[in-house]
Amino acid sequence: MQHRSPTTRRTFLKGLGVAGAAAAAAPHVVPARVLGADAPSNKLNIALLGAGGRGQGILPWSENVIAAADANAGQLARLKNSKRPGAEKVKLYEDYRKLLDQEKSLEGVVVAAGQRWHVYMSKAAMLAGKHVFCEKPLCHSAAEAREIRELAKKCKVATQIGSQGGSSGSFRRSMEVIQAGVLGPVREVHCWITRSFPKSAAIDTNEDPIPEGLNWDCWCGPSKVLPFKKYYLGGCLAWGRWLEYGDGHLADMGAHGLNLPWRALKLGTVLKASVEIPEPLKDSYPSATKFRWDFAARGNMPEAALYWHDGPKAGPPEELGKELLSTYKKVPNDGVLFAGEKGILFSNAWGVGGVVRLKGDEKCRGVLDHEACKPVPATLPKGTDHMGEWLRAAKAGEKTFQGFETAADIAEIAMVGIITLRLGKPIEWDSEALKVKGMPEADPLVQREPRKKWL
């Protein structure tokens, strides 16, 4: 939801008839399910909720894009004028609720508004019987993660989270290799990225002029309406820094980085969490973090510690980092590193490009061609294009590999991390009760109270 257009709200809405009403009459489109799975014209009727750069970038124009909603008229103007085939016929709304209510032929939505919106927009669409693709991060609290997971179990719609690395062949092969025991028991995993924010800061109460075309109250949605600052509109690395609207690098990149460890090691639920930061926490995510989560033994897998590092010096412990030097010359700027008794497995922060180095190996070799990996049976669906997997699942009435049921459990890890960050102390997590043990002061962090005006 970024504002980069000089289009005024009054001019744009007058010209296109938005603000809750369709811009122009579009021809009736027969729902894809009526045509049959093999029909050449089998396309889903899709809407975009959150029409910023990311939303427009991932929107599957191969389908029938029939509507879009955004609190920023400038975003909608750019979509309308994008030169995409059919863009001129897309109906435009300010309020996503009116879109869901009025677009009777709608079958699926792509949710790409800010993190604060993801669960609420996804939930509304799912309850309306629509398939949902949601960009990461999935949620903004542990309670939201639990709510969307349970809803996904009940709703007969296809869901998919925007953790694109999980659709790669190397991601899924890494899962198979780790679960087959090629690394031996794994007790430690490190995830990192060298992205950094400025030091944690207080909210600036000196309000900037609100641009014409932006409904700031609607943009804030379920979150508090803070004094408007133009830097909030700079995308996920702008609003995502401020804890009222997002949860920093942990939620953003952690949705990628924590994905492979949780799935490959079948980690389950967090027992304990802690974090180290270099400055006092105020209202924004700190300049660097080192999170740790502890997990119980699972089946034949031992207790495990999972780490997340961000900031300019982020990386694994020095001794583990040395395992990568013969291959990469230096520790890469992002990654996921599994430390097993027999060796290591390393991928980038998206879980892609996995390589293995077993004891005795001079260098790392790919999970697809290392001789120790070749005998491991292929048991998972082959890697595919991420958005296409969701579209095919929606049309066929199937589940995706990265639906909300698994994505919510991974998101819960990050949200438990944010609780320990906000409290400034280590915590013990009771996942079943959805509580921090012995700390009732954590309850408002576990379940954030939303503003209900736009829900």
C-alpha positions in Angstrom: 0.0 0.0 0.0 2.5 2.6 -1.1 1.6 6.1 -2.3 3.6 7.1 -5.3 0.9 8.6 -7.6 -0.1 12.3 -7.7 -3.7 11.2 -8.5 -6.0 12.9 -6.0 -8.6 10.9 -4.2 -11.5 13.1 -5.4 -10.5 13.0 -9.0 -9.7 9.3 -9.1 -12.9 8.2 -7.2 -15.1 10.4 -9.3 -13.6 9.0 -12.5 -13.8 5.4 -11.6 -16.6 5.2 -9.1 -14.8 3.4 -6.3 -15.0 3.9 -2.5 -17.0 0.7 -2.1 -18.7 0.6 -5.5 -17.6 -1.0 -8.7 -15.7 1.2 -11.2 -17.5 0.0 -14.3 -19.7 -2.8 -15.4 -17.7 -5.8 -16.4 -19.0 -8.8 -18.5 -20.3 -11.7 -16.5 -17.6 -14.4 -16.1 -18.7 -18.0 -15.5 -17.0 -19.5 -12.4 -14.2 -21.9 -13.3 -15.8 -24.8 -11.5 -18.8 -24.7 -13.8 -16.7 -25.3 -16.8 -15.0 -28.4 -15.7 -11.3 -29.0 -14.7 -10.2 -29.8 -18.3 -12.0 -26.9 -20.1 -9.5 -24.7 -22.1 -11.1 -21.6 -20.5 -10.9 -22.9 -17.0 -9.8 -19.8 -15.1 -10.5 -18.6 -11.6 -12.2 -15.3 -10.9 -9.6 -13.6 -8.7 -9.5 -10.4 -6.6 -6.5 -8.6 -5.1 -6.7 -7.3 -1.6 -3.9 -4.8 -1.1 -2.8 -3.4 -4.5 0.7 -2.2 -3.7 3.8 -3.2 -5.7 4.1 -6.6 -4.1 0.4 -7.4 -4.7 0.5 -6.4 -8.3 3.8 -8.3 -8.8 2.4 -11.6 -7.7 -1.2 -11.3 -9.0 -1.8 -14.1 -11.5 -3.0 -12.3 -14.6 -3.3 -15.7 -16.3 -6.6 -15.9 -14.4 -9.7 -13.6 -14.6 -8.7 -10.7 -12.4 -12.1 -9.1 -11.7 -11.6 -6.8 -8.7 -9.2 -5.1 -6.4 -9.4 -3.3 -3.0 -7.0 -0.9 -1.4 -7.1 2.1 1.1 -4.9 4.0 -1.3 -6.5 5.3 -4.5 -3.1 5.8 -6.1 -2.4 2.1 -5.8 -5.7 1.3 -7.6 -4.9 3.8 -10.3 -1.6 2.2 -11.0 -3.3 -1.2 -11.3 -6.0 0.1 -13.6 -3.3 1.7 -15.8 -0.9 -1.2 -15.7 -1.3 -2.2 -19.3 -2.0 -5.8 -18.2 -4.6 -7.5 -20.4 -8.0 -7.0 -18.8 -6.7 -4.4 -16.2 -9.1 -1.8 -17.5 -12.1 -4.0 -16.6 -11.1 -4.7 -13.0 -13.6 -3.3 -10.5 -12.1 -1.2 -7.8 -13.0 -0.8 -4.2 -11.7 0.9 -1.1 -13.3 -1.5 1.3 -12.4 -5.1 0.9 -15.6 -6.2 2.7 -17.8 -4.6 0.0 -15.7 -6.3 -2.6 -16.3 -9.7 -1.0 -20.0 -8.9 -0.6 -20.7 -7.6 -4.1 -18.5 -9.8 -6.4 -20.8 -12.8 -6.5 -18.7 -14.7 -9.1 -15.5 -14.3 -7.1 -13.6 -17.6 -6.4 -10.2 -16.7 -5.0 -8.3 -13.8 -3.5 -4.7 -12.8 -3.2 -4.1 -11.0 0.1 -1.1 -8.6 -0.1 -2.0 -5.8 2.2 0.3 -5.2 5.3 0.9 -7.9 7.9 -1.7 -6.4 10.3 -4.4 -7.2 7.7 -3.4 -10.7 6.6 -5.4 -12.9 9.0 -8.5 -10.6 8.9 -8.7 -10.4 5.2 -7.9 -14.1 4.8 -10.5 -15.1 7.4 -13.2 -13.0 5.7 -12.5 -14.5 2.3 -12.4 -18.1 3.7 -15.7 -17.7 5.5 -17.1 -16.5 2.2 -15.9 -19.7 0.6 -13.0 -18.2 -1.4 -9.6 -19.7 -2.0 -6.8 -17.6 -0.4 -3.2 -16.9 -1.3 -1.7 -14.7 1.4 1.7 -13.1 1.3 3.8 -13.6 4.4 3.9 -12.9 7.3 0.7 -14.8 7.9 -0.2 -13.2 11.2 0.5 -10.5 13.7 0.1 -12.5 17.0 0.2 -16.1 18.3 -3.6 -16.0 18.7 -4.1 -15.0 15.1 -1.8 -17.9 14.0 -4.0 -20.3 16.0 -7.2 -18.9 14.7 -6.3 -19.1 11.1 -4.9 -22.6 11.5 -8.1 -23.9 13.0 -10.2 -22.1 10.3 -8.1 -23.6 7.6 -8.8 -27.1 8.9 -12.6 -26.5 8.7 -12.9 -24.5 5.4 -12.9 -26.5 2.2 -10.8 -24.0 0.3 -7.2 -24.0 -1.0 -4.8 -21.8 1.0 -1.2 -20.9 0.3 1.3 -18.7 2.1 3.9 -16.7 0.2 6.9 -18.7 1.3 8.0 -19.2 -2.3 11.2 -21.2 -1.5 9.1 -24.1 -0.2 8.0 -24.8 -3.8 11.5 -25.4 -5.1 12.8 -28.9 -5.7 15.9 -28.4 -3.5 13.7 -27.3 -0.5 11.7 -30.5 -0.7 14.8 -32.6 -1.3 16.5 -31.1 1.7 13.5 -32.2 3.8 13.8 -35.7 2.5 17.6 -35.8 3.1 17.4 -34.5 6.7 14.5 -36.8 7.6 16.3 -39.8 6.2 19.1 -39.2 8.7 21.9 -38.3 6.2 23.1 -35.6 8.7 22.6 -37.8 11.7 20.8 -36.3 14.7 20.4 -32.5 14.4 20.3 -30.5 17.6 21.0 -27.0 16.3 19.8 -24.9 13.3 20.9 -21.3 12.6 18.9 -19.0 10.3 20.2 -15.5 9.4 20.1 -12.5 7.2 22.3 -9.4 7.4 19.5 -6.9 6.9 19.3 -4.2 9.5 17.1 -1.5 10.7 18.2 1.7 12.6 18.2 1.4 16.4 14.8 0.9 18.0 13.0 4.2 18.2 9.9 5.8 19.7 6.9 6.6 17.5 7.1 10.1 16.0 4.0 12.0 17.1 4.6 14.9 14.7 2.1 14.0 11.9 2.9 14.5 8.2 0.1 15.7 5.9 -2.0 12.7 4.8 -1.7 12.4 1.0 -4.9 12.8 -1.0 -6.2 9.4 -2.1 -5.2 7.7 1.1 -7.7 6.6 3.7 -5.3 6.5 6.6 -7.9 5.1 9.0 -8.6 2.2 6.7 -4.9 1.7 6.0 -4.3 1.2 9.7 -7.3 -1.2 9.9 -7.2 -3.5 12.9 -4.1 -1.7 14.3 -4.0 1.6 16.2 -4.2 4.8 14.1 -0.8 6.4 14.7 0.1 9.9 13.6 0.7 9.6 9.9 4.3 9.6 8.7 5.1 9.3 5.0 7.7 6.6 5.7 5.0 4.1 6.7 4.1 3.9 3.1 7.5 2.6 2.0 6.6 -1.1 1.9 7.2 -4.0 4.2 10.7 -2.8 5.2 9.1 0.6 6.2 5.9 -0.2 8.1 7.3 -3.6 9.0 9.9 -1.9 11.3 7.2 -0.5 13.5 5.8 -3.0 16.0 2.2 -1.6 15.8 2.1 -2.6 12.1 4.6 -5.4 11.7 7.2 -7.6 13.4 10.4 -6.7 11.6 12.8 -9.1 10.0 11.8 -12.0 12.1 8.3 -12.1 10.8 9.2 -11.0 7.3 12.2 -13.1 6.4 11.6 -15.6 9.2 8.6 -16.8 7.3 11.1 -18.1 4.8 14.0 -19.0 7.1 12.1 -20.9 9.7 10.1 -22.8 7.1 12.7 -25.5 6.2 13.8 -26.2 9.8 10.3 -26.6 11.1 9.3 -28.9 8.3 12.4 -30.9 7.9 12.9 -31.6 11.7 9.1 -31.8 12.4 9.8 -29.4 15.3 6.2 -29.1 16.6 5.6 -26.4 19.2 8.0 -24.1 21.0 8.9 -24.9 24.7 11.1 -21.9 25.5 12.1 -18.7 23.8 14.7 -15.9 24.4 16.4 -13.1 22.5 19.4 -10.8 22.7 19.4 -7.3 21.3 22.0 -4.5 21.3 19.8 -1.6 22.5 16.7 -0.9 24.6 13.5 -1.8 22.8 11.1 1.1 22.1 8.4 1.1 19.5 10.3 -0.3 16.5 12.2 -3.5 15.8 15.9 -3.4 17.0 18.9 -3.0 14.8 20.0 -6.6 15.4 18.6 -9.7 17.1 19.6 -13.2 18.1 16.5 -15.3 18.9 16.5 -18.9 20.3 13.7 -21.3 20.6 13.9 -24.8 22.2 11.9 -27.8 21.1 11.3 -31.2 22.7 12.5 -34.5 21.3 10.2 -35.9 18.6 10.1 -39.6 17.7 13.7 -40.5 16.8 14.8 -36.9 16.7 16.5 -35.3 19.7 15.8 -32.0 21.5 16.7 -29.1 19.2 17.5 -25.4 19.4 16.5 -23.1 16.5 18.2 -19.7 16.1 17.3 -16.6 14.1 19.9 -13.9 13.6 19.6 -10.5 11.8 21.6 -7.3 11.7 24.8 -6.3 9.9 26.9 -9.0 11.6 24.3 -11.8 11.5 25.5 -15.3 10.9 26.0 -18.7 12.5 28.6 -19.3 15.3 32.2 -19.0 14.0 32.9 -22.7 14.2 29.9 -23.6 12.1 30.6 -20.8 9.7 34.0 -22.2 9.0 32.3 -25.3 7.4 31.2 -23.0 4.6 34.5 -21.3 3.8 35.9 -23.9 1.5 32.8 -23.6 -0.7 31.8 -20.0 -0.5 35.1 -18.2 0.6 33.0 -16.3 3.2 29.9 -16.9 5.2 27.0 -15.9 2.9 24.8 -12.9 3.9 21.8 -15.1 4.5 21.2 -18.8 5.1 19.9 -21.7 7.0 22.4 -24.1 8.5 21.6 -27.5 10.0 24.3 -28.9 12.3 24.2 -32.7 12.5 26.5 -35.3 14.0 27.5 -36.5 10.5 27.7 -33.1 8.8 25.9 -30.0 7.8 23.2 -28.9 5.3 23.1 -25.3 4.2 20.6 -23.4 2.1 19.9 -19.8 1.5 17.3 -18.0 3.7 14.5 -19.1 1.5 15.4 -22.8 1.9 16.6 -23.0 -1.7 19.9 -24.3 -3.1 20.6 -26.9 -0.4 24.1 -28.3 -0.1 25.5 -31.0 2.1 29.0 -31.3 3.6 29.6 -34.5 5.6 32.6 -35.2 7.7 35.5 -36.0 5.4 34.1 -33.9 2.5 36.4 -31.1 1.3 33.5 -28.9 0.1 29.7 -28.7 0.1 27.8 -30.5 -2.7 24.2 -30.1 -3.8 21.4 -32.2 -2.1 20.4 -33.3 -5.6 23.8 -34.9 -6.5 25.7 -35.7 -3.3 26.4 -39.4 -3.3 25.0 -39.8 0.3 21.8 -38.2 -0.8 21.1 -40.2 -3.9 19.8 -43.3 -2.2 17.2 -41.3 -0.3 13.7 -42.0 -1.7 11.7 -39.1 -3.2 8.5 -39.0 -1.1 7.3 -35.4 -1.5 5.5 -33.8 -4.4 8.0 -32.4 -7.0 8.8 -28.7 -6.7 6.6 -26.5 -8.9 5.8 -22.8 -9.5 4.4 -21.4 -6.2 1.4 -19.5 -7.4 0.5 -22.1 -9.9 0.4 -24.7 -7.2 -2.3 -22.7 -5.4 -4.3 -22.2 -8.6 -4.2 -25.9 -9.5 -5.2 -26.9 -6.0 -8.1 -24.5 -6.0 -9.4 -25.8 -9.3 -9.0 -29.4 -8.4 -10.3 -29.2 -4.8 -7.0 -30.2 -3.3 -4.6 -29.1 -0.6 -1.4 -27.2 -1.2 2.0 -28.1 0.2 2.2 -24.8 2.1 -1.3 -24.2 3.2 -2.3 -22.2 6.3 -2.4 -25.3 8.5 1.4 -25.6 8.4 2.2 -21.9 7.8 0.4 -20.9 11.0 2.5 -23.2 13.1 5.6 -21.7 11.6 4.2 -18.2 12.1 3.6 -19.1 15.8 7.3 -19.6 16.3 8.0 -16.0 15.2 5.1 -14.6 17.2 6.4 -16.3 20.3 9.7 -14.7 19.6 8.1 -11.3 19.4 6.5 -11.9 22.8 9.9 -12.5 24.4 11.2 -9.5 22.6 8.4 -7.2 23.9 8.7 -8.6 27.4 12.5 -8.3 27.5 13.0 -11.7 29.2 13.1 -15.4 28.4 9.7 -17.2 28.4 8.2 -20.6 28.6 5.5 -21.2 26.1 2.4 -23.3 26.7 1.2 -23.8 23.2 -1.9 -25.8 24.1 -3.2 -23.1 26.4 -1.9 -20.3 24.2 -0.2 -18.6 27.1 3.2 -17.7 28.5 3.7 -19.7 31.7 3.5 -17.6 34.8 3.4 -14.3 33.0 -0.2 -12.9 32.8 1.3 -9.6 31.7 2.0 -11.3 28.3 -1.6 -12.0 27.6 -2.1 -8.7 25.6 0.9 -9.7 23.4 -0.4 -13.2 22.8 -3.8 -11.9 21.7 -3.7 -8.3 20.4 -7.0 -6.5 20.7 -7.9 -5.2 17.2 -9.8 -2.1 16.2 -13.1 -3.5 14.8 -14.1 -0.6 12.6 -12.8 -2.2 9.5 -13.4 -5.9 10.3 
